[in-house]
Amino acid sequence: MHKYREKRRFPRICVQFDLVYKLNKLPEIHMRVGDEERSASLMSISESGMAILTERSIPEATELEILFHLIFKDRQTPPMYAVGQVKYCTEESAEKGYRLGIEFLNIDENDKKTIAEFIISKT
């Protein structure tokens, strides 16, 4: 039996927002999708990454361009842009789709601060 060990450097909270992503750079051995855009649901977020729920399986190591908002009690953030890499892809169920664990490769430092502020506001 595989025992899970927490490896995250930053706290993560569960959320449920919509976001848009497009495939940016695929691993060499996989198909090329180009500028195809897909919608997904943001499930959890931290300063170093996020988990999303999408209808499509995306292989590990795939790079994604991600555009998303965070919704505070009294405001919504302007669009945040990040480049992330898929760290895992697991099938949730036939109805739900696939859960992707994404590590940020590139995100603005001010957006990281906003994410940290968002997490504090929800805990």
C-alpha positions in Angstrom: 0.0 0.0 0.0 1.3 3.4 -1.0 1.5 5.9 1.9 1.0 9.6 0.9 3.5 12.1 2.3 2.7 15.8 2.1 5.2 17.6 -0.1 3.7 21.1 -0.5 5.6 24.1 0.7 2.6 26.3 1.1 -0.8 25.8 2.6 -3.7 24.9 0.2 -7.4 25.5 0.6 -10.3 23.9 -1.3 -12.3 26.3 -3.6 -14.7 25.9 -6.5 -14.3 28.6 -9.3 -14.3 28.4 -13.0 -11.1 29.1 -15.0 -9.8 28.9 -18.6 -6.6 27.3 -19.7 -5.0 26.4 -23.0 -2.3 23.9 -23.8 1.0 25.7 -24.1 3.8 23.1 -24.5 3.3 19.4 -24.7 5.8 16.7 -23.9 7.6 15.5 -27.0 6.0 12.1 -27.1 2.4 13.4 -27.0 0.0 15.0 -29.5 0.1 18.6 -30.3 -3.1 20.5 -29.6 -2.0 24.1 -30.4 -4.2 27.0 -29.3 -7.1 24.9 -28.1 -8.8 26.4 -25.0 -10.8 24.5 -22.4 -12.8 25.5 -19.4 -12.2 23.8 -16.0 -13.1 24.1 -12.3 -10.6 25.3 -9.8 -10.7 22.9 -6.8 -7.8 24.1 -4.6 -5.1 26.7 -4.8 -1.8 27.6 -3.1 1.0 30.0 -3.8 2.8 27.2 -5.7 0.0 25.6 -7.6 -3.5 24.5 -8.0 -5.8 21.5 -8.6 -8.4 21.7 -11.3 -11.2 19.5 -12.5 -11.5 19.1 -16.3 -13.2 16.8 -18.8 -10.0 15.8 -20.5 -7.0 13.8 -19.4 -3.8 15.7 -19.8 -0.5 14.0 -19.5 2.0 14.7 -16.7 4.7 17.3 -17.6 2.3 19.1 -20.0 2.7 22.9 -19.7 -0.5 25.0 -19.5 -1.3 28.7 -19.7 -3.9 29.4 -17.1 -6.2 32.5 -16.7 -8.3 32.7 -13.5 -9.9 35.0 -10.9 -10.2 34.7 -7.2 -13.5 35.8 -5.5 -13.1 37.4 -2.1 -16.1 38.3 0.1 -16.1 41.9 -1.2 -14.4 41.7 -4.5 -13.1 39.7 -7.4 -9.5 39.9 -8.5 -8.5 41.1 -12.0 -7.5 38.2 -14.3 -4.4 36.3 -13.0 -2.1 34.6 -15.5 0.2 31.7 -14.8 2.1 29.1 -16.6 1.9 25.7 -14.9 3.0 22.1 -15.4 0.8 19.1 -14.8 2.2 17.0 -12.0 -0.5 14.4 -11.9 -3.8 13.5 -13.7 -6.3 11.2 -12.0 -9.7 10.1 -13.2 -12.3 11.3 -10.7 -15.3 9.4 -12.2 -17.1 9.0 -15.5 -19.3 12.0 -14.7 -16.8 14.3 -13.1 -13.7 14.1 -15.3 -10.0 14.4 -14.4 -8.3 16.1 -11.5 -5.0 17.8 -12.5 -2.4 18.8 -10.0 -0.6 21.8 -11.5 2.7 23.4 -10.2 3.2 27.0 -11.2 6.3 27.5 -13.3 5.7 31.2 -13.8 3.3 33.5 -11.9 3.5 37.2 -11.0 4.8 37.8 -7.4 1.8 40.2 -6.8 -0.6 37.4 -7.8 1.2 35.0 -5.3 0.7 37.6 -2.6 -3.0 37.9 -3.6 -3.3 34.1 -3.4 -1.7 34.1 0.1 -4.1 36.8 1.1 -7.1 34.8 -0.3 -6.0 31.7 1.7 -5.7 33.7 4.9 -9.2 35.2 4.3 -10.7 31.7 4.0 -9.1 30.1 7.0 
